[in-house]
């Protein structure tokens, strides 16, 4: 799969879901938003670049759209934040979740520089890792909604783990230099107190790293609609328990 094909697939899914939802919206009243889905990063600051050269923002948007569709199918309204890729002010994101019952920030993961290795893909020099793969969840202790945030994160994590989706364990490794303490080891939840979108939220807030896009095999999975659909179903199952 070429980088161009990977990017086309990711963006094509997002566009198809948006068109389908727009069509459905003409026939029915929109659901009141109970969940705010924050699309991590932006066009100007796209986050990590995958092993095959696709910006993280594109993965984040495609997964957020899929989760939005799964929420709608479950009768739960969602509000997307940052879907246009223009929002660079992190402090402006969490206020947009006002009036909802949960803020879920969607991201895809990388690893530290020392764990990246060179490779060539599509005739271009790229980097990849074999050091880590899997999803992880984060909450902040610098919010009055810590307990509710942790409860929601744990519900999502247990749902993902129950489906056999691998938990990333590398963020607790002291060798990273910035180990993140566990909030709930079994549910794959860490404390990350200073993340702006979490600590400034007035509603329960959780950040998801859906997988490591610098891992070549996991990147392939994360670019596939069937795998994103599986992730989204398990995430929504956890959200339903939380709500």
C-alpha positions as CSV (number, residue, x, y, z in Angstrom):
1,X,0.0,0.0,0.0
2,X,1.5,3.3,-1.0
3,X,1.4,6.4,1.2
4,X,-0.9,8.1,-1.3
5,X,-3.3,5.1,-1.3
6,X,-3.2,5.0,2.5
7,X,-4.0,8.8,2.7
8,X,-6.7,8.4,0.1
9,X,-8.3,5.6,2.1
10,X,-8.2,7.5,5.3
11,X,-9.7,10.7,3.8
12,X,-12.1,8.8,1.7
13,X,-13.7,7.2,4.7
14,X,-14.0,10.5,6.5
15,X,-15.7,12.1,3.4
16,X,-18.1,9.1,3.0
17,X,-19.2,9.2,6.6
18,X,-19.7,12.9,6.5
19,X,-21.8,12.6,3.3
20,X,-23.9,9.8,4.8
21,X,-24.5,11.7,8.0
22,X,-25.5,14.8,6.1
23,X,-28.0,12.8,4.1
24,X,-29.4,11.2,7.2
25,X,-29.6,14.6,8.9
26,X,-32.0,15.9,6.3
27,X,-34.4,13.1,7.2
28,X,-34.3,13.4,11.0
29,X,-33.7,15.9,13.7
30,X,-30.1,15.8,15.0
31,X,-29.4,14.1,18.3
32,X,-28.5,16.4,21.2
33,X,-24.7,16.1,21.7
34,X,-23.8,14.1,24.7
35,X,-20.2,13.4,23.7
36,X,-17.7,15.9,22.4
37,X,-15.1,14.3,20.1
38,X,-11.9,16.3,19.8
39,X,-10.0,15.6,16.7
40,X,-6.4,15.8,17.8
41,X,-4.0,18.2,16.0
42,X,-4.6,20.3,12.9
43,X,-3.4,20.8,9.3
44,X,-0.8,23.2,10.4
45,X,0.3,21.0,13.3
46,X,-0.5,17.5,12.1
47,X,1.1,15.6,14.9
48,X,3.2,12.4,14.3
49,X,3.9,11.3,10.8
50,X,3.2,7.6,10.2
51,X,5.8,5.0,9.0
52,X,4.5,5.5,5.5
53,X,4.2,9.3,5.6
54,X,0.6,10.0,6.5
55,X,0.0,12.8,9.1
56,X,-1.6,11.8,12.4
57,X,-4.4,14.3,12.0
58,X,-5.8,12.3,9.1
59,X,-5.9,9.2,11.2
60,X,-7.5,11.1,14.0
61,X,-10.2,12.6,11.8
62,X,-11.1,9.2,10.2
63,X,-11.5,7.5,13.6
64,X,-13.5,10.4,15.1
65,X,-15.9,10.2,12.1
66,X,-16.3,6.5,12.6
67,X,-16.9,6.9,16.4
68,X,-19.4,9.7,15.6
69,X,-21.3,7.3,13.3
70,X,-21.3,4.5,15.9
71,X,-22.6,6.9,18.5
72,X,-25.4,8.0,16.2
73,X,-26.3,4.4,15.6
74,X,-26.5,3.9,19.4
75,X,-28.8,7.0,19.7
76,X,-26.1,9.2,21.2
77,X,-25.4,12.6,19.7
78,X,-21.8,13.8,19.2
79,X,-20.2,17.2,18.7
80,X,-16.9,17.2,16.7
81,X,-14.2,19.7,17.7
82,X,-11.4,20.6,15.3
83,X,-12.7,18.5,12.4
84,X,-11.9,21.3,9.9
85,X,-8.2,21.1,10.8
86,X,-8.0,24.8,11.5
87,X,-8.0,24.9,15.3
88,X,-4.5,25.4,16.7
89,X,-5.4,26.9,20.1
90,X,-5.5,24.0,22.5
91,X,-7.1,26.2,25.2
92,X,-10.1,26.8,22.9
93,X,-10.9,23.1,22.5
94,X,-12.3,22.0,25.8
95,X,-14.7,24.9,26.2
96,X,-16.4,23.7,23.1
97,X,-17.4,20.5,25.0
98,X,-19.7,22.6,27.4
99,X,-23.1,21.0,27.7
100,X,-21.9,17.5,26.9
101,X,-21.3,14.7,29.3
102,X,-17.9,13.5,28.1
103,X,-15.0,14.9,26.1
104,X,-13.0,12.3,24.2
105,X,-9.8,13.5,22.5
106,X,-8.7,11.3,19.6
107,X,-5.0,10.8,18.9
108,X,-2.6,8.2,17.4
109,X,0.7,7.5,19.0
110,X,4.4,7.7,18.3
111,X,7.5,6.7,20.3
112,X,10.6,8.6,21.4
113,X,13.3,9.5,18.8
114,X,15.7,6.9,20.2
115,X,13.2,4.1,19.3
116,X,12.9,5.1,15.6
117,X,14.7,3.3,12.9
118,X,15.2,4.3,9.2
119,X,13.6,2.6,6.3
120,X,12.7,3.4,2.8
121,X,9.1,3.4,1.6
122,X,7.9,4.6,-1.8
123,X,11.4,5.6,-2.7
124,X,11.6,8.0,0.3
125,X,13.5,7.9,3.5
126,X,11.0,7.2,6.4
127,X,11.2,6.1,10.0
128,X,9.5,3.3,11.9
129,X,9.6,1.5,15.2
130,X,9.2,-2.1,16.5
131,X,9.5,-0.8,20.1
132,X,5.8,-0.5,20.9
133,X,2.2,-0.8,19.6
134,X,-1.3,-0.7,21.0
135,X,-3.7,1.8,22.5
136,X,-3.6,3.8,25.7
137,X,-5.9,6.2,27.6
138,X,-5.1,9.3,29.7
139,X,-6.8,11.4,32.4
140,X,-5.7,14.4,34.4
141,X,-5.7,14.8,38.2
142,X,-5.8,18.5,37.7
143,X,-9.5,18.7,37.1
144,X,-12.5,18.5,39.5
145,X,-13.9,15.8,37.3
146,X,-11.1,13.4,37.9
147,X,-13.2,10.6,39.3
148,X,-15.7,10.7,36.5
149,X,-13.0,11.0,33.9
150,X,-11.2,7.9,35.2
151,X,-14.5,6.0,35.4
152,X,-15.2,6.8,31.7
153,X,-11.6,6.0,30.6
154,X,-11.7,2.7,32.5
155,X,-15.0,1.7,30.9
156,X,-13.6,2.4,27.4
157,X,-10.3,0.6,28.2
158,X,-12.0,-2.5,29.6
159,X,-14.2,-2.6,26.5
160,X,-11.2,-2.4,24.2
161,X,-9.2,-5.0,26.2
162,X,-12.2,-7.4,26.3
163,X,-12.1,-7.4,22.4
164,X,-8.4,-8.5,22.5
165,X,-7.1,-5.2,21.3
166,X,-3.6,-4.7,22.6
167,X,-2.8,-2.2,25.4
168,X,0.4,-0.2,24.9
169,X,2.7,-0.6,27.9
170,X,5.7,1.5,26.9
171,X,4.5,4.8,28.5
172,X,5.2,3.4,32.0
173,X,8.7,2.4,31.1
174,X,11.3,4.5,33.0
175,X,13.6,4.3,30.0
176,X,11.4,6.7,28.2
177,X,12.5,9.4,30.6
178,X,8.9,10.5,31.1
179,X,7.0,7.5,32.5
180,X,3.3,8.0,32.9
181,X,1.9,6.5,36.1
182,X,-0.9,4.1,35.9
183,X,-4.4,5.2,36.9
184,X,-5.8,1.8,36.0
185,X,-3.3,-0.8,34.8
186,X,-5.8,-3.4,33.7
187,X,-7.8,-0.8,31.7
188,X,-4.8,0.8,30.1
189,X,-5.3,4.2,31.7
190,X,-2.5,6.5,32.6
191,X,-2.4,9.8,34.5
192,X,-1.1,12.7,32.3
193,X,-1.9,15.7,34.5
194,X,-0.7,18.6,32.2
195,X,-2.4,17.8,29.0
196,X,-4.3,21.0,28.2
197,X,-7.4,19.5,26.7
198,X,-7.8,17.3,29.8
199,X,-7.0,19.7,32.7
200,X,-9.0,22.6,31.3
201,X,-12.2,20.6,30.6
202,X,-15.2,21.3,32.8
203,X,-16.8,17.9,31.8
204,X,-15.2,14.5,32.3
205,X,-12.4,14.2,29.8
206,X,-10.4,11.3,28.4
207,X,-7.6,11.2,25.7
208,X,-7.2,8.1,23.6
209,X,-4.1,7.1,21.7
210,X,-5.7,4.6,19.3
211,X,-2.4,2.9,18.2
212,X,1.2,3.5,17.2
213,X,1.3,4.8,13.6
214,X,5.1,4.5,13.5
215,X,4.7,0.8,13.9
216,X,4.4,-0.5,10.3
217,X,2.0,-3.4,11.0
218,X,-0.2,-1.4,13.3
219,X,-0.3,1.5,10.9
220,X,-1.7,-0.8,8.2
221,X,-4.4,-2.0,10.7
222,X,-5.3,1.6,11.7
223,X,-5.8,2.6,8.1
224,X,-8.4,-0.2,7.4
225,X,-12.0,0.6,7.7
226,X,-12.9,-2.7,9.3
227,X,-10.3,-2.2,12.1
228,X,-11.5,1.4,12.7
229,X,-15.0,0.1,12.9
230,X,-14.0,-2.5,15.5
231,X,-12.2,0.2,17.5
232,X,-15.2,2.5,17.3
233,X,-17.7,-0.1,18.4
234,X,-15.7,-1.0,21.4
235,X,-15.1,2.6,22.3
236,X,-18.8,3.4,22.0
237,X,-19.7,0.3,24.1
238,X,-17.4,1.8,26.9
239,X,-19.0,5.2,26.5
240,X,-22.5,3.8,26.9
241,X,-21.5,2.2,30.1
242,X,-19.9,5.4,31.3
243,X,-22.9,7.6,30.4
